[in-house]
């Protein structure tokens, strides 16, 4: 589209794409509005259509494959683990952060299951060693 700093803004969109729902739109929507407001109507409309159809679709298709749809983690946990991974490990943290968070959540659940009777309050049903949670 002939924009100045396209590589920079593309990088910003990539980083912001970890925010569920809005992500890269925080960059391309204002850019399209500015293009339309400055008289570059077709370039603004072209950018908006391309980003809405292509960039939005790629984000919706690739996010479940990269982050995983079956990990059963809340989106905020995925978001913060991705940010923490990026800060701690650099570019590899994009993948390592959510993996480590999923491992921690799994270990936490295993710990809770294995030591249920020790963690339960005395007199509760969970303190009974023969207690089985309802299926």
N, C-alpha and C positions, 0 to 999 in steps of 0.2 A: 504494500500500500504506500510505500515511499515515506514512511515515518522515520523521524530522527530517533536514534537510540533503540532500534527494533530489537537488537540482541539483548540489551539491558532489560527492556520491558518483557521480552519473552522469558528471560530468566526470572524476573519478578513474578510473572504468571505461573511459572513452574513451581516456585517456592510457595506461592499462595494456593496452589491447587491442593495442598494438603488440608485446607479448610473445607470441610464437607459442605456441599450445597452451593456456595458462592464462589470460592476460590479464585480462579482466573478471571471471573467476571468483574472482580474489583478493579481490574486493569482495562479490559477491553470495552466494557460498557461506557465508562467516562471517555475513553478515547474515541469511540464511535460518536458519542454526543458532541464532543469537541470538533470532530471532523465535520459533522453536519452543521454545527453552529457557525463554523468558519467558511461555509460555502462549498465544502467538498462533500456534497450530498451523496453522490454515487459511491465515493470511497468509504464514507461512513456507513452507508447501508450495506455495502459489500463486506466490510469488516464485521458488522453486526451479524449478518446472515452466515458468513463463514464460521465465525466463532460460536454462534448459537448452534449451528448444525454439526460442524466438524469437531471443534474443541470440546463442546459440551458432550457430544456422543462418545468421543474417545475417553473423556473423564469418566463417564458412566459405565463404559465397557471395561476400561483398564483398571479402575480402582478396585472392583471386586477381585480381579485376578491378581493384582499386586499385593493388596492388603489382605484379601481373603474374606469370603462371605460367610464361612462356616466357623469362624473363630469365636463367635458369640461374645465379642467385647464391645462395650459401649463406644460410640463414635468419639467422644471426648477422650477416652483412654487411648484410643488409637491416635488421635491428634496429638496429645501430649507426649505419648511414647515416641511418635515420629519426630517431634521437635527435640525431645531429649536425646534421641539417637543421633539426630543431625548435629546437635551441639557437642555430644560426647565423641562420636565416631566419624564425623564428617559426612561425606556423601554416602558411605556405606551404612550410616545410621538410619537412612530412609527405610532400609530393609531390616537392619539389626534391632532398632528400637522397638517396633511392634512385635518382633519375634521374642525378644527378651521379656516384654510385658506379658505376652501370652504364656511364656514359660513360667513366669512368676505367678500369674493367676491360676494356672494349672497346679503348680506346687502348693499354693495356698489352699485350693480346694481339696487336694489330696491330704494335706496336713489336717484340715478340718474334719475330713472323713475318718482318717486313721485315729485321731485323738479326740473323737466326739465325746466319749464318756469322761475323759479327763478334763475337757473344757466345759462340760455342762455343769449347771448349778446343781448342788445336791438336792435330791427330791424330785427333779424334773424327769420326764419320760426319757429324755436323751441320756440321762445318767445310768439308766438300766443297760447292762451289757448285752441284753437280748433285744434291745430296741432296734427296730427296722423302720426307717422312714416310709411313709405311704408312697406307693408307686405312682 
